[in-house]
Amino acid sequence: YPIITGGVNLIDKDAYLTKLKMLLIERYGYLKRCEVAPPELIQYLEGYLSAARTLDAVSYDEIKAVMDKAHYEVFGKTIEERQLAELYAPVPQGDPDDLELPTWIRWGVRLDRL
């Protein structure tokens, strides 16, 4: 069905924001597991956001609020709190021989999930 007809907005904003939250939770889940999200998910999410903003279907503040809620559900803290925690996180003092291992192995990234 048409999203906009004759300047009248026909998008179901609640359904859009619910789907956005679902996509963001999936994306943040990959981040939490230190995994790379599938490029298809990233591209879909970027297109989903871009289309809504281009059509003026939702405001930046509405998108930001959904992003904050989804992030809190996955990480248990706000985006800002997580950024500060990561910024000031102590550097692990492991065995220097561990640096011989590739970073993706030390971080626990599994290739079978890429």
Backbone hydrogen bonds, N-H to C=O, Kabsch-Sander energy under -0.5 kcal/mol:
donor,donor_aa,acceptor,acceptor_aa,energy
5,T,8,V,-1.7
8,V,5,T,-2.0
9,N,7,G,-0.5
10,L,3,I,-2.9
10,L,8,V,-0.6
13,K,11,I,-1.3
16,Y,12,D,-2.5
17,L,13,K,-2.7
18,T,14,D,-2.1
19,K,15,A,-2.3
20,L,16,Y,-2.5
21,K,17,L,-2.3
22,M,18,T,-2.0
23,L,19,K,-2.4
24,L,20,L,-2.6
25,I,21,K,-2.5
26,E,22,M,-1.9
27,R,23,L,-2.4
28,Y,24,L,-3.3
29,G,25,I,-1.9
30,Y,26,E,-1.5
31,L,27,R,-1.6
32,K,28,Y,-2.7
33,R,29,G,-1.7
34,C,31,L,-1.6
35,E,30,Y,-2.9
37,A,35,E,-0.5
41,L,38,P,-0.8
42,I,38,P,-1.8
43,Q,39,P,-2.8
44,Y,40,E,-2.4
45,L,41,L,-2.7
46,E,42,I,-2.5
47,G,43,Q,-2.5
48,Y,44,Y,-2.7
49,L,45,L,-2.4
50,S,46,E,-2.6
51,A,47,G,-2.7
52,A,48,Y,-1.5
53,R,49,L,-2.1
54,T,50,S,-2.8
55,L,51,A,-2.3
56,D,53,R,-0.9
57,A,52,A,-2.6
58,V,52,A,-0.8
63,I,59,S,-2.1
64,K,60,Y,-2.9
65,A,61,D,-2.2
66,V,62,E,-1.8
67,M,63,I,-2.5
68,D,64,K,-2.6
69,K,65,A,-2.2
70,A,66,V,-2.6
71,H,67,M,-2.5
72,Y,68,D,-2.3
73,E,69,K,-2.1
74,V,70,A,-1.8
75,F,71,H,-3.0
76,G,72,Y,-2.1
82,R,78,T,-2.4
83,Q,79,I,-2.5
84,L,80,E,-2.3
85,A,81,E,-2.4
86,E,82,R,-2.5
87,L,83,Q,-2.1
88,Y,84,L,-2.2
89,A,86,E,-0.5
94,G,92,P,-1.0
98,D,95,D,-2.2
99,L,96,P,-1.3
100,E,97,D,-1.9
101,L,98,D,-1.9
105,I,102,P,-1.0
106,R,102,P,-1.9
107,W,103,T,-2.5
108,G,105,I,-1.0
109,V,104,W,-2.4
111,L,109,V,-0.5
113,R,110,R,-1.3
114,L,111,L,-1.3
